[in-house]
Amino acid sequence: MNYNELKIRILGLFEPTQEFDSLKIRKLLAADTMLRLTDKAVEMALLRYWRQGLLSRTRRAGRFQYALTERGLARKEWLLKNG
């Protein structure tokens, strides 16, 4: 997997007003049979993207809910165009 491939796949799951919890994100990624990731790898990627300002997160019912930020949307579009 190249450097931005996981970032493209995770950011690509989101539409601008959509939220997913971390479990749903892992399930969506697991549906891709070409992609084999541990739960910890996905959690760490989500943490990195939140710290980079690409995703926002709120805690609800013991789980983080993630949503794409404006910065994340711009990055997603740039990666899709140039990646």
C-alpha positions as CSV (number, residue, x, y, z in Angstrom):
1,M,0.0,0.0,0.0
2,N,1.5,3.3,-1.0
3,Y,1.7,6.3,1.4
4,N,-1.7,7.9,0.7
5,E,-3.7,4.9,-0.3
6,L,-5.3,4.4,3.1
7,K,-6.0,8.1,3.4
8,I,-7.8,8.1,0.1
9,R,-9.9,5.1,1.0
10,I,-10.9,6.4,4.4
11,L,-11.6,10.0,3.2
12,G,-13.4,8.5,0.2
13,L,-16.0,6.9,2.5
14,F,-17.4,10.2,3.6
15,E,-19.7,12.7,1.9
16,P,-19.6,16.2,3.4
17,T,-22.5,15.8,5.9
18,Q,-22.0,12.1,6.7
19,E,-20.8,10.7,10.0
20,F,-19.5,7.2,10.7
21,D,-18.4,5.6,14.0
22,S,-15.1,3.8,14.0
23,L,-16.7,0.4,13.9
24,K,-18.7,1.3,10.7
25,I,-15.5,2.6,9.1
26,R,-13.7,-0.7,9.9
27,K,-16.6,-2.7,8.5
28,L,-16.6,-0.6,5.3
29,L,-12.9,-1.0,4.8
30,A,-13.1,-4.8,5.6
31,A,-15.7,-5.1,2.8
32,D,-12.8,-4.4,0.4
33,T,-11.2,-7.8,0.1
34,M,-8.0,-6.3,-1.3
35,L,-7.4,-4.4,1.9
36,R,-6.3,-6.3,5.0
37,L,-6.0,-4.0,8.0
38,T,-6.0,-4.7,11.7
39,D,-8.5,-2.8,13.9
40,K,-5.6,-1.0,15.5
41,A,-4.2,0.2,12.2
42,V,-7.6,1.7,11.3
43,E,-7.9,3.3,14.7
44,M,-4.4,4.9,14.4
45,A,-5.2,6.2,10.9
46,L,-8.4,7.8,12.2
47,L,-6.5,9.4,15.1
48,R,-3.8,10.7,12.6
49,Y,-6.4,12.2,10.3
50,W,-8.3,13.8,13.2
51,R,-5.0,15.4,14.4
52,Q,-4.3,16.6,10.9
53,G,-7.7,18.3,10.8
54,L,-9.1,16.1,8.0
55,L,-11.7,14.5,10.2
56,S,-13.7,15.9,13.2
57,R,-14.8,13.6,15.9
58,T,-17.3,13.5,18.8
59,R,-17.9,10.8,21.4
60,R,-21.3,9.3,21.4
61,A,-22.4,6.1,23.1
62,G,-18.8,5.2,24.0
63,R,-17.6,5.5,20.3
64,F,-16.1,8.2,18.3
65,Q,-18.2,9.6,15.4
66,Y,-16.1,10.9,12.6
67,A,-17.1,13.4,9.9
68,L,-15.1,15.0,7.1
69,T,-14.0,18.6,7.7
70,E,-13.6,21.2,5.0
71,R,-9.9,20.6,5.1
72,G,-10.5,16.9,4.7
73,L,-12.8,17.5,1.7
74,A,-10.2,19.6,0.0
75,R,-7.5,17.0,0.7
76,K,-9.8,14.2,-0.6
77,E,-10.4,16.1,-3.8
78,W,-6.7,16.9,-4.2
79,L,-5.7,13.2,-3.6
80,L,-8.3,11.9,-6.1
81,K,-7.1,14.3,-8.7
82,N,-3.4,13.9,-8.1
83,G,-3.1,10.5,-6.5
